[in-house]
Amino acid sequence: MNSEANEVVARISDDEWRNILHNLERHALSVSRRLRWRTRNPVQLPGGETVDSIVSKAIEKVLSGDREWNPQKEPDITKYLCGVIDSLLNHLAESQDNVLVAGPPKRESPDYPAWESGSRNHDPGADWLARHNPSPEDILLQQEQKALEDRAVESLLDKCGDDPVLMAREIEFRRLRLGVVMLHDCELPELLRTRQYIDARQGSDKAIAAVLDWLNGRRDLGRLAGNYAPVILEDYPKDDFVGRANYLAQLRSVFSEGPVRFLLHGEPGAGKSTLALRFAWEAQKDFDAVVFQRCGQRSVGEIAGELAHKLRSQLGEQVLRLPPQEKLEAAAEWLCARQSLLVLDDVWSVDVKQVEPGGACSVLHTSCQQSLPWISAGHTSEVDAKLTILVGRILR
């Protein structure tokens, strides 16, 4: 560490260190619970790591100078250490210990070229990666869910009739992607209040032409292959999500204006990521694609590689073999070609602006920083940490 950082650390008392350590452990566990682990345990992590060992590594990296802490730039050492923990956990989540397939796919498999290229180049970013193997119970649940989804589309109109409330509940439960045609003025449930609807109130001829245009547009985007928009999101603790109605209403209003950028900022643990995820899950009805991407203290190249990996089904497996800049360009081109929503979570550096696709893509940022240079003051909102703390106490 530099001399100034050493002086600050030397003034921290034992009691203050115990309090810092307690906060870091809580933060690390909170982040770990939002990530996917092969161990299926947010405390016991792959590679012999634990939440406690990640916290210890973060402190060691800062004290040894491996991570250079500048008190003038970030006076709060706890906040800085939280950023280091985020980075370590995200790197571990994307490491081979956590996601590398134990055995290669068969040579005749369409997945083999991507695996072979990654193995030959020893490039974890291009190697063959996969989620953990599902258990028999997971497979059974997936089969049952698929059967329910197939039946839902066929029975939707018969089941709901002219009841818009019942239809909204069915759509929300199945997360169906529908085209909404407004035939006459009526009060709609929140789920059906979307800026993407066809106004048929003024005449049937124009409405029919608009429906055909909409269908052609879905076909061009490959959307007629199924009823669901590409959605790449993490889950969030729904039972703990209360008291954020005002924030959600603000986000709905802003993002109904068209392609926009917006910043949710606040203290670590204020609930910015959870709020962004809640809105992203809800906003599927308004977008052709929704993607959640964590940033943290990582380079643009690392973020681009992870984003391209998430979109490999849309971009093709060959994208994994491209250089970082070309991965970023491929992901941006795909996102900006359609009405999409990209959530950039935990933004630390202004370099992250390079990840924004532009075009028809809206971007929701979360950050501990109160502002980002390219986002206007009118498109920011501070998430109140006091509410999160209060809710946590009530739920406990």
ABEGO torsion letter per residue (X at the ends): XBAAAAAAAAABBAAAAAAAAAAAAAAAAAAAAABBBAAGBAABBBGGBBAAAAAAAAAAAAAAGABBBBAAABABAAAAAAAAAAAAAAAAAABAAAABBABBBBAABAAAAAAAAAAAAGBAAABBBBBBBBBAAAAAAAAAAAAAAAAAAAAAAAAAEABAAAAAAAAAAAGBBBBBBBABBBBBBAAABBABBBBAAAEAAAAAAAAAAAAAAAAAAGAAABABBBBBBBBBBAAABBGAAAAAAAAAAAAAAEBBBBBBBEBBGAGAAAAAAAAAAAAAAABABBBBBBAEBBBAAAAAAAAAAAAAAAAEAAAAABBAAAAAAAAAAAAAABBBBBBBBGBABAAAAAABAEEABBBBBBBABABBAABBAAABBBBBAAAAAAAAAAAX
